């Protein structure tokens, strides 16, 4: 939820931050509609292994993060921001914050690649 002030032009840093995130999401959606594949949109997307669909008040992903720009470490357990887009082949997901390349789902055997 974002608080806004109907009688002010300046909405504050929190509002501007959420607006920038939503604009970035909308821009990515426009690129997908134009035929740009996810791997061309961002080359340094973190990998989410052993991922699963999860729920907070909004759908999200949970899994082991590799290469996250803000959460250092390998195989770090994370829950993502709100899940906005997921590829039908489960190779890519776009949360409110960023793209993820999806590795193995949580219900796959560890030996699978």
Backbone bond lengths (Angstrom), bond angles and torsions (degrees), N, CA, C in turn:
res aa  C-N    CA-C-N  psi(-1)  N-CA   C-N-CA  omega(-1)  CA-C   N-CA-C  phi
1 X - - - 1.442 - - 1.516 108.59 -
2 X 1.294 114.78 138.04 1.460 121.42 177.84 1.519 107.81 -117.26
3 X 1.317 115.09 127.06 1.459 118.85 175.55 1.520 108.56 -84.21
4 X 1.347 115.61 138.95 1.457 119.41 176.47 1.513 109.70 -133.09
5 X 1.304 113.98 164.49 1.462 121.29 -175.09 1.525 108.65 -119.73
6 X 1.336 117.73 102.85 1.459 121.11 -171.58 1.533 114.52 -63.05
7 X 1.293 118.00 -22.06 1.455 119.92 -176.61 1.531 113.30 -104.78
8 X 1.327 116.99 14.87 1.462 121.55 -179.47 1.521 110.06 -126.58
9 X 1.310 115.73 147.68 1.462 120.55 173.12 1.521 109.19 -80.90
10 X 1.329 117.45 -47.56 1.461 122.26 178.93 1.524 108.90 -74.89
11 X 1.327 116.46 121.24 1.462 120.42 -176.34 1.523 112.84 -103.22
12 X 1.297 118.58 -9.66 1.455 121.13 177.56 1.512 113.06 97.81
13 X 1.328 114.27 166.88 1.464 121.80 -174.94 1.529 112.32 -64.16
14 X 1.337 117.71 -40.02 1.467 120.35 -179.73 1.513 112.14 -62.22
15 X 1.299 117.01 -42.83 1.458 122.28 178.37 1.526 109.67 -63.64
16 X 1.345 116.53 -47.48 1.464 120.88 -179.14 1.527 111.37 -61.98
17 X 1.322 117.08 -37.87 1.462 121.74 178.54 1.534 110.36 -63.17
18 X 1.320 116.90 -47.90 1.471 120.06 -179.75 1.519 111.32 -66.13
19 X 1.323 117.15 -38.18 1.459 120.84 177.83 1.527 110.47 -61.44
20 X 1.329 117.15 -44.58 1.470 120.78 179.10 1.526 110.75 -61.51
21 X 1.334 118.03 -40.69 1.465 121.03 178.62 1.520 111.28 -63.37
22 X 1.327 116.71 -42.53 1.463 120.50 -179.23 1.529 111.47 -69.36
23 X 1.325 116.92 -38.40 1.465 119.93 176.45 1.523 110.27 -62.71
24 X 1.340 117.25 -42.34 1.468 120.86 178.31 1.526 110.80 -61.95
25 X 1.325 117.07 -41.27 1.468 120.91 177.17 1.526 110.23 -62.98
26 X 1.321 117.13 -47.36 1.469 120.66 -180.00 1.526 110.88 -61.83
27 X 1.327 117.42 -40.12 1.468 120.61 177.25 1.524 110.89 -61.50
28 X 1.337 117.26 -42.58 1.468 120.52 178.17 1.527 110.93 -63.96
29 X 1.318 117.09 -39.88 1.463 120.38 178.80 1.534 110.83 -63.97
30 X 1.321 117.04 -38.74 1.466 120.69 177.13 1.526 110.41 -63.71
31 X 1.329 117.12 -40.21 1.468 120.97 178.62 1.529 110.80 -63.58
32 X 1.330 116.73 -42.07 1.475 120.36 178.12 1.524 109.70 -62.04
33 X 1.332 116.61 -45.14 1.462 120.20 179.03 1.525 110.81 -60.83
34 X 1.346 117.48 -32.21 1.467 122.21 179.43 1.527 112.31 -79.60
35 X 1.339 116.64 -3.10 1.458 120.28 176.06 1.515 115.33 97.27
36 X 1.323 117.57 6.77 1.462 120.07 178.57 1.525 108.81 -78.04
37 X 1.345 118.86 121.12 1.469 119.79 -179.55 1.527 111.13 -71.97
38 X 1.337 118.03 151.77 1.470 121.14 -177.46 1.518 113.93 -53.39
39 X 1.336 118.33 -37.09 1.466 118.95 -177.00 1.532 112.25 -64.59
40 X 1.326 118.34 -16.70 1.463 121.14 176.90 1.531 111.48 -90.63
41 X 1.325 117.15 -16.09 1.455 119.97 -178.14 1.516 112.49 -78.92
42 X 1.322 116.65 -35.96 1.461 119.73 178.67 1.522 108.20 -152.35
43 X 1.314 116.29 125.37 1.456 120.13 -176.54 1.522 112.83 -92.37
44 X 1.317 117.67 -15.49 1.457 120.23 -176.36 1.530 112.72 -111.18
45 X 1.323 117.35 29.46 1.460 120.94 179.06 1.529 110.08 -63.34
46 X 1.333 117.27 136.37 1.463 118.67 176.42 1.526 110.37 -65.71
47 X 1.316 115.98 155.91 1.460 122.58 176.77 1.521 107.69 -96.89
48 X 1.309 117.08 138.13 1.455 122.67 176.82 1.523 107.49 -116.24
49 X 1.341 117.00 105.89 1.463 122.78 179.36 1.523 109.88 -93.46
50 X 1.300 116.30 159.52 1.468 123.30 177.75 1.528 110.03 50.32
51 X 1.336 115.65 40.20 1.452 121.32 -174.10 1.519 111.03 -82.17
52 X 1.294 114.86 159.47 1.467 121.98 177.29 1.512 108.39 -151.33
53 X 1.310 116.89 155.44 1.452 119.85 169.76 1.515 107.50 -71.28
54 X 1.288 116.83 138.09 1.463 122.26 -179.37 1.522 107.59 -137.17
55 X 1.289 116.73 172.13 1.459 120.71 177.92 1.508 110.51 -134.97
56 X 1.284 113.93 135.75 1.447 124.70 163.71 1.517 101.38 -114.63
57 X 1.297 118.61 -150.14 1.466 115.65 171.22 1.530 111.88 -60.83
58 X 1.333 115.92 -19.20 1.467 121.67 176.22 1.525 107.70 -131.21
59 X 1.335 118.25 154.74 1.466 119.73 177.00 1.527 110.92 -58.60
60 X 1.324 115.43 144.39 1.461 122.25 177.91 1.522 107.32 -150.00
61 X 1.301 116.73 -178.01 1.455 122.28 172.25 1.517 108.40 -116.27
62 X 1.305 116.40 150.89 1.457 122.29 173.68 1.518 106.55 -131.58
63 X 1.313 116.31 143.39 1.451 119.52 -179.98 1.514 111.18 173.93
64 X 1.315 115.12 -166.20 1.462 122.02 -179.07 1.524 108.70 -100.23
65 X 1.312 116.35 119.07 1.458 122.07 -174.40 1.527 111.51 -91.93
66 X 1.338 115.43 138.60 1.459 123.92 175.26 1.522 107.51 -128.36
67 X 1.320 117.27 121.42 1.457 120.70 175.57 1.511 115.33 80.77
68 X 1.314 117.95 23.19 1.465 120.46 178.94 1.528 109.06 -69.52
69 X 1.342 117.43 135.23 1.465 119.08 -175.74 1.529 114.45 -69.92
70 X 1.316 118.72 -22.41 1.465 121.67 -177.93 1.521 113.86 -112.50
71 X 1.317 117.44 -16.87 1.470 121.99 -176.90 1.520 108.45 -120.39
72 X 1.333 117.88 90.98 1.463 120.45 -174.07 1.528 112.88 -68.11
73 X 1.314 114.90 160.68 1.455 121.34 176.64 1.507 111.92 114.02
74 X 1.299 115.39 160.18 1.456 122.53 177.65 1.519 108.72 -103.47
75 X 1.312 117.11 138.77 1.469 123.75 179.04 1.525 110.96 59.32
76 X 1.318 116.52 36.07 1.470 121.48 179.23 1.525 109.36 -79.17
77 X 1.341 118.17 124.28 1.468 119.95 177.46 1.527 110.19 -65.41
78 X 1.319 115.98 129.88 1.459 120.93 179.55 1.520 110.21 -139.69
79 X 1.300 115.25 158.07 1.465 123.71 163.92 1.521 104.78 -119.30
80 X 1.312 116.69 132.22 1.456 121.02 -175.33 1.525 111.06 -80.31
81 X 1.315 114.07 173.03 1.453 119.90 168.07 1.539 107.58 -70.61
82 X 1.300 117.00 -178.71 1.469 121.63 -176.22 1.528 111.37 -51.70
83 X 1.307 115.69 132.28 1.458 121.75 177.06 1.520 108.80 -78.77
84 X 1.336 115.76 122.39 1.467 120.70 -177.74 1.516 112.83 -108.03
85 X 1.323 117.24 -38.75 1.464 122.49 -177.94 1.514 109.56 -139.37
86 X 1.333 116.41 144.07 1.459 120.79 172.01 1.523 107.57 -143.17
87 X 1.336 116.16 133.52 1.460 120.47 -179.91 1.514 109.91 -67.07
88 X 1.316 116.65 145.92 1.458 119.60 -177.81 1.518 112.72 -64.48
89 X 1.340 117.24 -22.25 1.464 119.74 176.94 1.531 111.93 -94.29
90 X 1.310 116.09 7.95 1.475 123.30 177.84 1.527 113.05 59.22
91 X 1.328 117.02 34.16 1.457 120.63 177.79 1.529 112.44 -95.90
92 X 1.305 116.81 -25.53 1.461 122.57 -176.56 1.512 110.15 -138.93
93 X 1.331 115.74 150.22 1.465 121.10 172.71 1.518 108.22 -142.57
94 X 1.320 116.71 144.30 1.463 121.66 176.13 1.515 107.36 -117.74
95 X 1.310 115.92 116.05 1.455 120.57 173.85 1.522 107.05 -92.76
96 X 1.290 115.57 178.10 1.452 118.84 177.73 1.519 111.14 -59.61
97 X 1.331 117.21 -30.81 1.463 121.21 -175.90 1.518 114.93 -89.85
98 X 1.336 118.19 -38.59 1.457 118.95 -170.31 1.526 110.93 -166.81
99 X 1.328 114.32 173.27 1.461 123.15 172.16 1.517 109.56 -84.01
100 X 1.322 116.70 150.82 1.463 123.95 169.80 1.513 108.24 -131.09
101 X 1.328 115.38 137.75 1.465 121.51 166.74 1.518 104.69 -86.65
102 X 1.304 117.56 129.25 1.463 120.17 -176.41 1.513 110.31 -96.56
103 X 1.316 115.99 126.45 1.453 122.71 174.71 1.528 108.76 -88.91
104 X 1.313 115.50 -141.38 1.471 120.73 -179.26 1.522 110.37 -69.91
105 X 1.326 117.52 138.66 1.463 119.76 172.16 1.532 110.39 -70.36
106 X 1.300 116.25 161.12 1.472 122.11 -176.30 1.512 112.54 -60.13
107 X 1.324 117.43 -30.46 1.460 118.89 -176.01 1.530 113.26 -87.94
108 X 1.352 117.96 8.25 1.467 119.42 177.33 1.532 109.26 -91.43
109 X 1.329 116.88 147.56 1.471 119.31 177.12 1.535 111.13 -61.38
110 X 1.312 117.17 145.74 1.471 121.46 -178.52 1.513 112.70 -61.66
111 X 1.320 118.67 -25.78 1.469 121.82 -178.13 1.507 113.50 -76.26
112 X 1.337 117.98 -16.47 1.473 120.26 -179.65 1.515 109.84 -71.07
113 X 1.356 116.53 152.43 1.461 118.57 174.81 1.498 111.17 -112.70
